[in-house]
Amino acid sequence: MSVSQFPALNSVGGVATTNINGTPIAIVRESTDTFSAFSLICPHQGATIGVFTNGFQCPRHGATFDKQGQWIGGQPTSNMHSYPVTYDSAAGTLAIG
């Protein structure tokens, strides 16, 4: 997928959402050439996690996660499921999974 499809990824710290094979995914730009991708399905009870300024939050029980997908508060649970991301800077594309 092309990074240019997601204006939020133009800057470091930006977060964009998409679906891959029916699963909602968050993509985070960590640096000029590093990206992370996380499932937006809460590891606690499967609700769809929302994106907020400083990270992510599950609307069902309030679990919160930072932009690295790490659980930081609210309902105790595991970290968000992450996917490997490969960035081709010459083509401006990401491969997830």
TORZAMAR-606931 format. One record per atom (N, C-alpha, C, CB): chain; x, y, z; residue number from 1; residue in three letters; atom name. Coordinates in nm, 3 decimals, padded with zeros to 5 digits. Glycine has a CB too. Layout:
BEGIN
<node "A",<X,Y,Z>,NUM,"ALA","CA">
...
% end
This chain:
BEGIN
<node "A",<00.083,-00.117,00.000>,1,"MET","N">
<node "A",<00.000,00.000,00.000>,1,"MET","CA">
<node "A",<00.088,00.124,00.000>,1,"MET","C">
<node "A",<-00.095,00.000,00.120>,1,"MET","CB">
<node "A",<00.040,00.227,-00.062>,2,"SER","N">
<node "A",<00.116,00.350,-00.075>,2,"SER","CA">
<node "A",<00.098,00.438,00.048>,2,"SER","C">
<node "A",<00.073,00.425,-00.202>,2,"SER","CB">
<node "A",<00.208,00.487,00.102>,3,"VAL","N">
<node "A",<00.203,00.576,00.218>,3,"VAL","CA">
<node "A",<00.125,00.703,00.182>,3,"VAL","C">
<node "A",<00.345,00.613,00.266>,3,"VAL","CB">
<node "A",<00.131,00.747,00.060>,4,"SER","N">
<node "A",<00.062,00.869,00.019>,4,"SER","CA">
<node "A",<-00.091,00.857,00.028>,4,"SER","C">
<node "A",<00.101,00.904,-00.123>,4,"SER","CB">
<node "A",<-00.144,00.735,00.037>,5,"GLN","N">
<node "A",<-00.288,00.715,00.056>,5,"GLN","CA">
<node "A",<-00.335,00.763,00.193>,5,"GLN","C">
<node "A",<-00.323,00.567,00.038>,5,"GLN","CB">
<node "A",<-00.241,00.780,00.285>,6,"PHE","N">
<node "A",<-00.274,00.811,00.424>,6,"PHE","CA">
<node "A",<-00.205,00.940,00.467>,6,"PHE","C">
<node "A",<-00.234,00.694,00.516>,6,"PHE","CB">
<node "A",<-00.269,01.056,00.450>,7,"PRO","N">
<node "A",<-00.208,01.184,00.486>,7,"PRO","CA">
<node "A",<-00.157,01.189,00.630>,7,"PRO","C">
<node "A",<-00.307,01.294,00.464>,7,"PRO","CB">
<node "A",<-00.221,01.117,00.722>,8,"ALA","N">
<node "A",<-00.177,01.119,00.862>,8,"ALA","CA">
<node "A",<-00.035,01.063,00.878>,8,"ALA","C">
<node "A",<-00.274,01.037,00.949>,8,"ALA","CB">
<node "A",<00.010,00.985,00.781>,9,"LEU","N">
<node "A",<00.144,00.927,00.789>,9,"LEU","CA">
<node "A",<00.252,01.016,00.731>,9,"LEU","C">
<node "A",<00.146,00.794,00.719>,9,"LEU","CB">
<node "A",<00.214,01.138,00.691>,10,"ASN","N">
<node "A",<00.313,01.233,00.640>,10,"ASN","CA">
<node "A",<00.409,01.279,00.747>,10,"ASN","C">
<node "A",<00.244,01.352,00.579>,10,"ASN","CB">
<node "A",<00.368,01.272,00.873>,11,"SER","N">
<node "A",<00.455,01.318,00.981>,11,"SER","CA">
<node "A",<00.479,01.208,01.083>,11,"SER","C">
<node "A",<00.395,01.442,01.050>,11,"SER","CB">
<node "A",<00.598,01.213,01.145>,12,"VAL","N">
<node "A",<00.633,01.118,01.250>,12,"VAL","CA">
<node "A",<00.531,01.130,01.363>,12,"VAL","C">
<node "A",<00.778,01.144,01.303>,12,"VAL","CB">
<node "A",<00.484,01.016,01.411>,13,"GLY","N">
<node "A",<00.382,01.013,01.515>,13,"GLY","CA">
<node "A",<00.241,01.002,01.460>,13,"GLY","C">
<node "A",<00.392,01.136,01.600>,13,"GLY","CB">
<node "A",<00.228,01.016,01.328>,14,"GLY","N">
<node "A",<00.097,01.005,01.266>,14,"GLY","CA">
<node "A",<00.042,00.864,01.270>,14,"GLY","C">
<node "A",<00.103,01.053,01.123>,14,"GLY","CB">
<node "A",<-00.090,00.853,01.279>,15,"VAL","N">
<node "A",<-00.157,00.723,01.284>,15,"VAL","CA">
<node "A",<-00.265,00.720,01.176>,15,"VAL","C">
<node "A",<-00.217,00.695,01.426>,15,"VAL","CB">
<node "A",<-00.268,00.612,01.100>,16,"ALA","N">
<node "A",<-00.372,00.592,00.999>,16,"ALA","CA">
<node "A",<-00.436,00.457,01.024>,16,"ALA","C">
<node "A",<-00.313,00.601,00.855>,16,"ALA","CB">
<node "A",<-00.561,00.444,00.982>,17,"THR","N">
<node "A",<-00.629,00.316,00.996>,17,"THR","CA">
<node "A",<-00.670,00.263,00.860>,17,"THR","C">
<node "A",<-00.752,00.328,01.088>,17,"THR","CB">
<node "A",<-00.674,00.131,00.852>,18,"THR","N">
<node "A",<-00.716,00.063,00.730>,18,"THR","CA">
<node "A",<-00.765,-00.075,00.769>,18,"THR","C">
<node "A",<-00.599,00.055,00.626>,18,"THR","CB">
<node "A",<-00.807,-00.153,00.672>,19,"ASN","N">
<node "A",<-00.846,-00.292,00.695>,19,"ASN","CA">
<node "A",<-00.760,-00.381,00.608>,19,"ASN","C">
<node "A",<-00.998,-00.313,00.664>,19,"ASN","CB">
<node "A",<-00.715,-00.491,00.665>,20,"ILE","N">
<node "A",<-00.640,-00.592,00.590>,20,"ILE","CA">
<node "A",<-00.711,-00.724,00.613>,20,"ILE","C">
<node "A",<-00.489,-00.598,00.634>,20,"ILE","CB">
<node "A",<-00.762,-00.781,00.506>,21,"ASN","N">
<node "A",<-00.837,-00.907,00.515>,21,"ASN","CA">
<node "A",<-00.949,-00.899,00.617>,21,"ASN","C">
<node "A",<-00.744,-01.022,00.549>,21,"ASN","CB">
<node "A",<-01.015,-00.783,00.625>,22,"GLY","N">
<node "A",<-01.128,-00.766,00.715>,22,"GLY","CA">
<node "A",<-01.092,-00.728,00.857>,22,"GLY","C">
<node "A",<-01.206,-00.888,00.719>,22,"GLY","CB">
<node "A",<-00.964,-00.720,00.889>,23,"THR","N">
<node "A",<-00.920,-00.683,01.024>,23,"THR","CA">
<node "A",<-00.883,-00.536,01.027>,23,"THR","C">
<node "A",<-00.801,-00.770,01.070>,23,"THR","CB">
<node "A",<-00.941,-00.458,01.120>,24,"PRO","N">
<node "A",<-00.901,-00.317,01.131>,24,"PRO","CA">
<node "A",<-00.759,-00.306,01.185>,24,"PRO","C">
<node "A",<-01.000,-00.239,01.222>,24,"PRO","CB">
<node "A",<-00.679,-00.225,01.118>,25,"ILE","N">
<node "A",<-00.536,-00.210,01.149>,25,"ILE","CA">
<node "A",<-00.503,-00.063,01.169>,25,"ILE","C">
<node "A",<-00.449,-00.269,01.036>,25,"ILE","CB">
<node "A",<-00.414,-00.036,01.265>,26,"ALA","N">
<node "A",<-00.357,00.098,01.281>,26,"ALA","CA">
<node "A",<-00.213,00.094,01.234>,26,"ALA","C">
<node "A",<-00.367,00.147,01.430>,26,"ALA","CB">
<node "A",<-00.174,00.194,01.156>,27,"ILE","N">
<node "A",<-00.037,00.209,01.111>,27,"ILE","CA">
<node "A",<00.018,00.335,01.177>,27,"ILE","C">
<node "A",<-00.027,00.217,00.953>,27,"ILE","CB">
<node "A",<00.136,00.324,01.238>,28,"VAL","N">
<node "A",<00.198,00.436,01.309>,28,"VAL","CA">
<node "A",<00.332,00.466,01.243>,28,"VAL","C">
<node "A",<00.217,00.404,01.461>,28,"VAL","CB">
<node "A",<00.354,00.594,01.211>,29,"ARG","N">
<node "A",<00.486,00.635,01.159>,29,"ARG","CA">
<node "A",<00.574,00.668,01.278>,29,"ARG","C">
<node "A",<00.474,00.757,01.061>,29,"ARG","CB">
<node "A",<00.676,00.584,01.302>,30,"GLU","N">
<node "A",<00.764,00.601,01.417>,30,"GLU","CA">
<node "A",<00.882,00.694,01.389>,30,"GLU","C">
<node "A",<00.815,00.467,01.462>,30,"GLU","CB">
<node "A",<00.930,00.694,01.265>,31,"SER","N">
<node "A",<01.040,00.781,01.224>,31,"SER","CA">
<node "A",<01.027,00.804,01.074>,31,"SER","C">
<node "A",<01.181,00.720,01.260>,31,"SER","CB">
<node "A",<01.123,00.870,01.014>,32,"THR","N">
<node "A",<01.113,00.898,00.871>,32,"THR","CA">
<node "A",<01.106,00.770,00.788>,32,"THR","C">
<node "A",<01.231,00.982,00.825>,32,"THR","CB">
<node "A",<01.164,00.660,00.838>,33,"ASP","N">
<node "A",<01.164,00.537,00.760>,33,"ASP","CA">
<node "A",<01.122,00.412,00.839>,33,"ASP","C">
<node "A",<01.301,00.514,00.703>,33,"ASP","CB">
<node "A",<01.053,00.433,00.951>,34,"THR","N">
<node "A",<01.008,00.321,01.034>,34,"THR","CA">
<node "A",<00.859,00.332,01.063>,34,"THR","C">
<node "A",<01.087,00.315,01.165>,34,"THR","CB">
<node "A",<00.787,00.223,01.042>,35,"PHE","N">
<node "A",<00.644,00.217,01.066>,35,"PHE","CA">
<node "A",<00.612,00.094,01.151>,35,"PHE","C">
<node "A",<00.566,00.213,00.932>,35,"PHE","CB">
<node "A",<00.502,00.101,01.225>,36,"SER","N">
<node "A",<00.450,-00.013,01.301>,36,"SER","CA">
<node "A",<00.305,-00.033,01.259>,36,"SER","C">
<node "A",<00.462,00.010,01.456>,36,"SER","CB">
<node "A",<00.257,-00.155,01.278>,37,"ALA","N">
<node "A",<00.116,-00.183,01.248>,37,"ALA","CA">
<node "A",<00.060,-00.272,01.358>,37,"ALA","C">
<node "A",<00.101,-00.252,01.108>,37,"ALA","CB">
<node "A",<-00.064,-00.241,01.400>,38,"PHE","N">
<node "A",<-00.129,-00.312,01.509>,38,"PHE","CA">
<node "A",<-00.273,-00.344,01.474>,38,"PHE","C">
<node "A",<-00.122,-00.230,01.638>,38,"PHE","CB">
<node "A",<-00.318,-00.459,01.522>,39,"SER","N">
<node "A",<-00.459,-00.494,01.510>,39,"SER","CA">
<node "A",<-00.538,-00.402,01.602>,39,"SER","C">
<node "A",<-00.485,-00.644,01.546>,39,"SER","CB">
<node "A",<-00.651,-00.352,01.554>,40,"LEU","N">
<node "A",<-00.738,-00.269,01.638>,40,"LEU","CA">
<node "A",<-00.847,-00.354,01.705>,40,"LEU","C">
<node "A",<-00.802,-00.158,01.553>,40,"LEU","CB">
<node "A",<-00.825,-00.484,01.714>,41,"ILE","N">
<node "A",<-00.915,-00.571,01.789>,41,"ILE","CA">
<node "A",<-00.856,-00.587,01.929>,41,"ILE","C">
<node "A",<-00.933,-00.712,01.717>,41,"ILE","CB">
<node "A",<-00.930,-00.547,02.030>,42,"CYS","N">
<node "A",<-00.880,-00.549,02.168>,42,"CYS","CA">
<node "A",<-00.850,-00.693,02.210>,42,"CYS","C">
<node "A",<-00.983,-00.485,02.264>,42,"CYS","CB">
<node "A",<-00.732,-00.715,02.268>,43,"PRO","N">
<node "A",<-00.696,-00.849,02.313>,43,"PRO","CA">
<node "A",<-00.777,-00.894,02.436>,43,"PRO","C">
<node "A",<-00.549,-00.855,02.346>,43,"PRO","CB">
<node "A",<-00.851,-00.803,02.497>,44,"HIS","N">
<node "A",<-00.930,-00.840,02.616>,44,"HIS","CA">
<node "A",<-01.059,-00.912,02.578>,44,"HIS","C">
<node "A",<-00.964,-00.715,02.698>,44,"HIS","CB">
<node "A",<-01.147,-00.845,02.500>,45,"GLN","N">
<node "A",<-01.273,-00.908,02.464>,45,"GLN","CA">
<node "A",<-01.316,-00.879,02.320>,45,"GLN","C">
<node "A",<-01.381,-00.862,02.557>,45,"GLN","CB">
<node "A",<-01.224,-00.836,02.237>,46,"GLY","N">
<node "A",<-01.251,-00.827,02.095>,46,"GLY","CA">
<node "A",<-01.322,-00.704,02.043>,46,"GLY","C">
<node "A",<-01.327,-00.939,02.058>,46,"GLY","CB">
<node "A",<-01.340,-00.600,02.124>,47,"ALA","N">
<node "A",<-01.401,-00.477,02.075>,47,"ALA","CA">
<node "A",<-01.302,-00.406,01.982>,47,"ALA","C">
<node "A",<-01.443,-00.382,02.194>,47,"ALA","CB">
<node "A",<-01.352,-00.317,01.898>,48,"THR","N">
<node "A",<-01.265,-00.240,01.810>,48,"THR","CA">
<node "A",<-01.209,-00.121,01.885>,48,"THR","C">
<node "A",<-01.342,-00.193,01.683>,48,"THR","CB">
<node "A",<-01.078,-00.115,01.891>,49,"ILE","N">
<node "A",<-01.005,-00.011,01.963>,49,"ILE","CA">
<node "A",<-01.009,00.119,01.882>,49,"ILE","C">
<node "A",<-00.858,-00.055,01.990>,49,"ILE","CB">
<node "A",<-01.023,00.231,01.953>,50,"GLY","N">
<node "A",<-01.024,00.362,01.889>,50,"GLY","CA">
<node "A",<-00.887,00.427,01.893>,50,"GLY","C">
<node "A",<-01.126,00.451,01.954>,50,"GLY","CB">
<node "A",<-00.863,00.519,01.799>,51,"VAL","N">
<node "A",<-00.738,00.593,01.791>,51,"VAL","CA">
<node "A",<-00.757,00.728,01.859>,51,"VAL","C">
<node "A",<-00.692,00.611,01.644>,51,"VAL","CB">
<node "A",<-00.662,00.763,01.946>,52,"PHE","N">
<node "A",<-00.663,00.891,02.016>,52,"PHE","CA">
<node "A",<-00.529,00.960,01.996>,52,"PHE","C">
<node "A",<-00.694,00.872,02.167>,52,"PHE","CB">
<node "A",<-00.519,01.084,02.037>,53,"THR","N">
<node "A",<-00.398,01.163,02.016>,53,"THR","CA">
<node "A",<-00.271,01.093,02.065>,53,"THR","C">
<node "A",<-00.411,01.296,02.084>,53,"THR","CB">
<node "A",<-00.275,01.036,02.184>,54,"ASN","N">
<node "A",<-00.155,00.976,02.242>,54,"ASN","CA">
<node "A",<-00.149,00.824,02.229>,54,"ASN","C">
<node "A",<-00.145,01.013,02.386>,54,"ASN","CB">
<node "A",<-00.243,00.764,02.159>,55,"GLY","N">
<node "A",<-00.241,00.619,02.146>,55,"GLY","CA">
<node "A",<-00.376,00.564,02.110>,55,"GLY","C">
<node "A",<-00.193,00.557,02.273>,55,"GLY","CB">
<node "A",<-00.417,00.460,02.184>,56,"PHE","N">
<node "A",<-00.538,00.385,02.152>,56,"PHE","CA">
<node "A",<-00.617,00.355,02.278>,56,"PHE","C">
<node "A",<-00.503,00.255,02.078>,56,"PHE","CB">
<node "A",<-00.750,00.341,02.265>,57,"GLN","N">
<node "A",<-00.832,00.305,02.380>,57,"GLN","CA">
<node "A",<-00.948,00.217,02.335>,57,"GLN","C">
<node "A",<-00.885,00.431,02.452>,57,"GLN","CB">
<node "A",<-00.974,00.113,02.415>,58,"CYS","N">
<node "A",<-01.087,00.025,02.390>,58,"CYS","CA">
<node "A",<-01.212,00.087,02.452>,58,"CYS","C">
<node "A",<-01.061,-00.118,02.448>,58,"CYS","CB">
<node "A",<-01.319,00.102,02.374>,59,"PRO","N">
<node "A",<-01.441,00.164,02.427>,59,"PRO","CA">
<node "A",<-01.520,00.072,02.520>,59,"PRO","C">
<node "A",<-01.529,00.207,02.313>,59,"PRO","CB">
<node "A",<-01.494,-00.056,02.514>,60,"ARG","N">
<node "A",<-01.573,-00.151,02.594>,60,"ARG","CA">
<node "A",<-01.536,-00.148,02.742>,60,"ARG","C">
<node "A",<-01.554,-00.291,02.540>,60,"ARG","CB">
<node "A",<-01.407,-00.154,02.775>,61,"HIS","N">
<node "A",<-01.366,-00.158,02.915>,61,"HIS","CA">
<node "A",<-01.256,-00.059,02.950>,61,"HIS","C">
<node "A",<-01.321,-00.297,02.951>,61,"HIS","CB">
<node "A",<-01.219,00.027,02.856>,62,"GLY","N">
<node "A",<-01.125,00.135,02.887>,62,"GLY","CA">
<node "A",<-00.978,00.099,02.886>,62,"GLY","C">
<node "A",<-01.156,00.189,03.017>,62,"GLY","CB">
<node "A",<-00.940,-00.017,02.834>,63,"ALA","N">
<node "A",<-00.798,-00.047,02.822>,63,"ALA","CA">
<node "A",<-00.734,00.058,02.732>,63,"ALA","C">
<node "A",<-00.774,-00.192,02.766>,63,"ALA","CB">
<node "A",<-00.617,00.108,02.773>,64,"THR","N">
<node "A",<-00.546,00.207,02.692>,64,"THR","CA">
<node "A",<-00.409,00.153,02.654>,64,"THR","C">
<node "A",<-00.532,00.342,02.769>,64,"THR","CB">
<node "A",<-00.363,00.197,02.538>,65,"PHE","N">
<node "A",<-00.238,00.150,02.480>,65,"PHE","CA">
<node "A",<-00.163,00.271,02.425>,65,"PHE","C">
<node "A",<-00.263,00.042,02.370>,65,"PHE","CB">
<node "A",<-00.029,00.267,02.433>,66,"ASP","N">
<node "A",<00.049,00.375,02.373>,66,"ASP","CA">
<node "A",<00.064,00.349,02.223>,66,"ASP","C">
<node "A",<00.188,00.388,02.441>,66,"ASP","CB">
<node "A",<00.135,00.438,02.154>,67,"LYS","N">
<node "A",<00.150,00.426,02.008>,67,"LYS","CA">
<node "A",<00.244,00.312,01.968>,67,"LYS","C">
<node "A",<00.202,00.557,01.951>,67,"LYS","CB">
<node "A",<00.302,00.245,02.066>,68,"GLN","N">
<node "A",<00.382,00.126,02.037>,68,"GLN","CA">
<node "A",<00.300,-00.001,02.063>,68,"GLN","C">
<node "A",<00.510,00.126,02.122>,68,"GLN","CB">
<node "A",<00.169,00.017,02.090>,69,"GLY","N">
<node "A",<00.079,-00.096,02.112>,69,"GLY","CA">
<node "A",<00.089,-00.159,02.250>,69,"GLY","C">
<node "A",<00.106,-00.200,02.011>,69,"GLY","CB">
<node "A",<00.161,-00.094,02.341>,70,"GLN","N">
<node "A",<00.180,-00.147,02.476>,70,"GLN","CA">
<node "A",<00.065,-00.105,02.566>,70,"GLN","C">
<node "A",<00.315,-00.099,02.534>,70,"GLN","CB">
<node "A",<00.011,-00.199,02.643>,71,"TRP","N">
<node "A",<-00.095,-00.168,02.738>,71,"TRP","CA">
<node "A",<-00.038,-00.074,02.844>,71,"TRP","C">
<node "A",<-00.152,-00.298,02.804>,71,"TRP","CB">
<node "A",<-00.110,00.036,02.872>,72,"ILE","N">
<node "A",<-00.060,00.134,02.971>,72,"ILE","CA">
<node "A",<-00.161,00.166,03.080>,72,"ILE","C">
<node "A",<-00.021,00.262,02.901>,72,"ILE","CB">
<node "A",<-00.285,00.116,03.069>,73,"GLY","N">
<node "A",<-00.381,00.146,03.175>,73,"GLY","CA">
<node "A",<-00.520,00.096,03.143>,73,"GLY","C">
<node "A",<-00.386,00.293,03.200>,73,"GLY","CB">
<node "A",<-00.609,00.119,03.239>,74,"GLY","N">
<node "A",<-00.746,00.072,03.224>,74,"GLY","CA">
<node "A",<-00.754,-00.078,03.247>,74,"GLY","C">
<node "A",<-00.800,00.106,03.085>,74,"GLY","CB">
<node "A",<-00.851,-00.143,03.186>,75,"GLN","N">
<node "A",<-00.869,-00.287,03.201>,75,"GLN","CA">
<node "A",<-00.738,-00.361,03.170>,75,"GLN","C">
<node "A",<-00.982,-00.336,03.107>,75,"GLN","CB">
<node "A",<-00.688,-00.438,03.266>,76,"PRO","N">
<node "A",<-00.564,-00.513,03.239>,76,"PRO","CA">
<node "A",<-00.583,-00.612,03.124>,76,"PRO","C">
<node "A",<-00.518,-00.588,03.365>,76,"PRO","CB">
<node "A",<-00.490,-00.612,03.034>,77,"THR","N">
<node "A",<-00.492,-00.702,02.918>,77,"THR","CA">
<node "A",<-00.351,-00.710,02.862>,77,"THR","C">
<node "A",<-00.593,-00.653,02.808>,77,"THR","CB">
<node "A",<-00.334,-00.784,02.755>,78,"SER","N">
<node "A",<-00.203,-00.792,02.691>,78,"SER","CA">
<node "A",<-00.187,-00.674,02.595>,78,"SER","C">
<node "A",<-00.186,-00.926,02.615>,78,"SER","CB">
<node "A",<-00.070,-00.663,02.537>,79,"ASN","N">
<node "A",<-00.044,-00.559,02.438>,79,"ASN","CA">
<node "A",<-00.123,-00.586,02.311>,79,"ASN","C">
<node "A",<00.107,-00.550,02.408>,79,"ASN","CB">
<node "A",<-00.136,-00.485,02.228>,80,"MET","N">
<node "A",<-00.202,-00.501,02.099>,80,"MET","CA">
<node "A",<-00.118,-00.594,02.011>,80,"MET","C">
<node "A",<-00.222,-00.362,02.029>,80,"MET","CB">
<node "A",<-00.187,-00.673,01.927>,81,"HIS","N">
<node "A",<-00.116,-00.762,01.835>,81,"HIS","CA">
<node "A",<-00.048,-00.678,01.728>,81,"HIS","C">
<node "A",<-00.214,-00.867,01.771>,81,"HIS","CB">
<node "A",<00.082,-00.701,01.708>,82,"SER","N">
<node "A",<00.155,-00.625,01.606>,82,"SER","CA">
<node "A",<00.181,-00.710,01.483>,82,"SER","C">
<node "A",<00.288,-00.572,01.664>,82,"SER","CB">
<node "A",<00.201,-00.641,01.372>,83,"TYR","N">
<node "A",<00.232,-00.705,01.244>,83,"TYR","CA">
<node "A",<00.366,-00.652,01.195>,83,"TYR","C">
<node "A",<00.119,-00.680,01.139>,83,"TYR","CB">
<node "A",<00.446,-00.735,01.130>,84,"PRO","N">
<node "A",<00.570,-00.684,01.070>,84,"PRO","CA">
<node "A",<00.539,-00.589,00.956>,84,"PRO","C">
<node "A",<00.659,-00.800,01.021>,84,"PRO","CB">
<node "A",<00.619,-00.484,00.945>,85,"VAL","N">
<node "A",<00.601,-00.384,00.840>,85,"VAL","CA">
<node "A",<00.733,-00.365,00.767>,85,"VAL","C">
<node "A",<00.550,-00.247,00.899>,85,"VAL","CB">
<node "A",<00.727,-00.368,00.636>,86,"THR","N">
<node "A",<00.843,-00.340,00.552>,86,"THR","CA">
<node "A",<00.813,-00.214,00.472>,86,"THR","C">
<node "A",<00.876,-00.462,00.457>,86,"THR","CB">
<node "A",<00.904,-00.117,00.481>,87,"TYR","N">
<node "A",<00.887,00.010,00.411>,87,"TYR","CA">
<node "A",<00.987,00.019,00.296>,87,"TYR","C">
<node "A",<00.904,00.129,00.507>,87,"TYR","CB">
<node "A",<00.938,00.044,00.176>,88,"ASP","N">
<node "A",<01.023,00.067,00.060>,88,"ASP","CA">
<node "A",<01.022,00.218,00.036>,88,"ASP","C">
<node "A",<00.973,-00.013,-00.069>,88,"ASP","CB">
<node "A",<01.129,00.284,00.081>,89,"SER","N">
<node "A",<01.132,00.431,00.073>,89,"SER","CA">
<node "A",<01.138,00.480,-00.071>,89,"SER","C">
<node "A",<01.252,00.485,00.151>,89,"SER","CB">
<node "A",<01.201,00.406,-00.161>,90,"ALA","N">
<node "A",<01.209,00.449,-00.301>,90,"ALA","CA">
<node "A",<01.071,00.451,-00.367>,90,"ALA","C">
<node "A",<01.303,00.357,-00.379>,90,"ALA","CB">
<node "A",<00.989,00.351,-00.333>,91,"ALA","N">
<node "A",<00.855,00.342,-00.392>,91,"ALA","CA">
<node "A",<00.750,00.410,-00.305>,91,"ALA","C">
<node "A",<00.818,00.196,-00.413>,91,"ALA","CB">
<node "A",<00.785,00.436,-00.178>,92,"GLY","N">
<node "A",<00.690,00.498,-00.086>,92,"GLY","CA">
<node "A",<00.577,00.402,-00.048>,92,"GLY","C">
<node "A",<00.631,00.624,-00.148>,92,"GLY","CB">
<node "A",<00.610,00.272,-00.036>,93,"THR","N">
<node "A",<00.508,00.173,-00.007>,93,"THR","CA">
<node "A",<00.538,00.094,00.120>,93,"THR","C">
<node "A",<00.493,00.078,-00.123>,93,"THR","CB">
<node "A",<00.430,00.043,00.179>,94,"LEU","N">
<node "A",<00.440,-00.042,00.298>,94,"LEU","CA">
<node "A",<00.387,-00.181,00.264>,94,"LEU","C">
<node "A",<00.362,00.019,00.417>,94,"LEU","CB">
<node "A",<00.452,-00.282,00.318>,95,"ALA","N">
<node "A",<00.401,-00.419,00.312>,95,"ALA","CA">
<node "A",<00.378,-00.460,00.457>,95,"ALA","C">
<node "A",<00.502,-00.519,00.237>,95,"ALA","CB">
<node "A",<00.256,-00.501,00.488>,96,"ILE","N">
<node "A",<00.221,-00.536,00.626>,96,"ILE","CA">
<node "A",<00.186,-00.684,00.632>,96,"ILE","C">
<node "A",<00.102,-00.450,00.678>,96,"ILE","CB">
<node "A",<00.245,-00.751,00.732>,97,"GLY","N">
<node "A",<00.213,-00.892,00.754>,97,"GLY","CA">
<node "A",<00.311,-00.990,00.700>,97,"GLY","C">
<node "A",<00.085,-00.923,00.699>,97,"GLY","CB">
% end
